[in-house]
Amino acid sequence: MVQAPELREGESRVEYAVDLFKSGYNCAQSVFAAYADLLGMDLTTALKMSSAMGAGVGRMREVCGTVSAMAMLAGLKEGNDDPADTEAKAHIYEVVRQMSAQFKEKHGTIICRELLGIEGMEESAQPSERTPEYYASRPCAGFIACAAEIIEDVLF
């Protein structure tokens, strides 16, 4: 099992999120795990919990994993646990909408396949091999940095 890199002294959380991605973690894991400890969650749990959201939820190329991670972090920090508290529900929905709107304003969409210029859902759930060519051809590190900056602006 590969050990996830730890946040280095002096490293920003934005840089850490990108480092996690460049270490092989998916987009959602990279964003979520970079901040989860600030909300009381250990790294392993954060990586496992967010793993299914990568590549547009299960590699279906739907909502970008970075946007899903932002929503998950917002819920962890400001979410509600009382189903009758409609004010709290509205608050968390508004926070997620605000974060998503900032991402969409910068990139034009929150949909993974549109961000990557892919037509439709991926045929396979098998992730792409992580090679230098993969990282060079993917804009995902920029999306990860953007989501991390939004998280810092809105949640922290």
C-alpha positions in Angstrom: 0.0 0.0 0.0 1.3 3.4 -0.9 1.5 5.9 1.9 -0.1 9.3 1.1 2.2 12.2 1.4 1.9 14.3 4.5 1.4 18.1 4.5 4.9 19.5 4.7 5.8 22.4 6.9 5.4 25.7 5.0 3.4 24.0 2.2 0.0 25.5 1.4 -3.1 23.3 1.4 -3.6 24.3 -2.2 -0.1 22.9 -3.0 -0.8 19.9 -0.9 -4.0 19.1 -2.8 -2.1 19.2 -6.1 0.7 17.0 -4.6 -1.8 14.4 -3.6 -3.1 14.3 -7.2 0.4 14.0 -8.6 1.0 11.2 -6.1 -1.8 9.2 -7.8 -4.9 10.1 -5.9 -8.0 11.1 -7.8 -9.3 14.7 -8.0 -11.9 14.3 -5.3 -9.5 12.6 -2.9 -6.9 15.2 -3.5 -9.1 18.1 -2.6 -11.0 16.5 0.2 -8.0 14.9 2.0 -6.1 18.2 1.9 -8.6 19.8 4.3 -10.3 16.9 6.1 -7.9 17.0 9.1 -9.0 20.6 9.8 -12.5 19.1 10.4 -11.5 16.2 12.6 -11.1 13.5 10.0 -8.0 11.3 9.6 -6.3 11.0 6.2 -7.1 7.4 5.6 -10.8 7.9 6.2 -10.8 11.0 4.1 -9.1 9.2 1.2 -11.5 6.3 1.4 -14.6 8.4 1.8 -13.9 10.6 -1.2 -12.5 7.9 -3.5 -15.8 7.1 -5.2 -16.3 10.7 -6.3 -13.3 10.9 -8.6 -13.5 11.3 -12.4 -16.9 12.8 -12.2 -18.4 10.3 -9.7 -17.2 6.7 -10.3 -15.4 7.7 -13.6 -18.8 8.5 -15.1 -17.6 12.0 -16.0 -20.5 13.8 -14.3 -20.0 16.5 -11.6 -16.3 17.1 -11.3 -14.7 15.4 -8.3 -13.2 18.6 -7.1 -16.7 20.1 -6.9 -18.0 17.0 -5.1 -15.1 17.4 -2.6 -16.0 21.0 -2.0 -19.6 20.0 -1.3 -18.4 17.2 1.0 -16.1 19.5 3.0 -18.9 22.2 3.2 -21.2 19.5 4.6 -18.6 18.3 7.1 -18.0 21.9 8.3 -21.4 23.5 8.1 -23.9 20.7 7.3 -27.0 20.0 9.2 -28.0 16.8 11.0 -31.6 17.7 11.9 -34.0 16.8 9.0 -36.6 19.3 10.4 -34.2 22.3 10.3 -35.0 23.7 6.9 -33.0 26.8 7.6 -29.8 24.7 8.1 -30.6 22.8 4.9 -31.0 26.0 3.0 -27.7 27.3 4.4 -25.6 24.3 3.3 -27.2 24.3 -0.1 -26.4 28.0 -0.5 -22.8 27.4 0.5 -22.5 24.6 -2.0 -24.1 26.7 -4.7 -21.8 29.6 -4.0 -18.7 27.4 -4.2 -19.9 25.7 -7.4 -20.8 29.0 -9.0 -17.2 30.3 -8.3 -15.8 27.2 -10.0 -18.2 27.4 -12.9 -17.5 31.1 -13.4 -13.8 30.3 -13.8 -14.1 27.1 -15.9 -17.5 27.4 -17.6 -18.9 24.2 -16.2 -18.8 21.8 -13.2 -19.2 18.8 -15.4 -16.1 16.6 -15.7 -16.5 15.5 -19.3 -17.1 19.1 -20.4 -14.0 20.2 -18.5 -12.0 17.5 -20.2 -13.6 17.7 -23.6 -14.9 14.1 -23.5 -18.1 13.0 -25.2 -20.3 11.0 -22.8 -19.5 8.6 -20.1 -16.3 6.6 -20.0 -16.8 3.1 -21.3 -14.7 1.6 -18.5 -14.4 2.2 -14.8 -10.7 1.4 -15.1 -8.7 4.5 -14.2 -6.1 5.8 -16.6 -2.5 4.9 -15.9 -0.7 7.7 -14.1 2.3 8.6 -16.2 4.1 11.8 -16.9 2.2 12.0 -20.2 -1.1 11.6 -18.3 -0.3 14.5 -16.0 1.0 16.7 -18.9 -2.3 16.1 -20.9 -4.8 16.7 -18.0 -5.9 20.1 -16.7 -7.0 18.4 -13.5 -4.2 19.9 -11.3 -5.5 23.3 -12.2 -9.1 22.4 -11.3 -7.8 21.0 -8.0 -5.9 24.2 -7.2 -9.0 26.2 -8.0 -11.3 24.2 -5.8 -8.8 24.4 -2.9 -8.6 28.2 -3.3 -12.4 28.3 -3.2 -12.5 26.2 -0.1 -10.0 28.5 1.6 -12.0 31.5 0.6 -15.5 30.2 1.5 -14.9 27.7 4.3 -11.7 28.8 6.0 
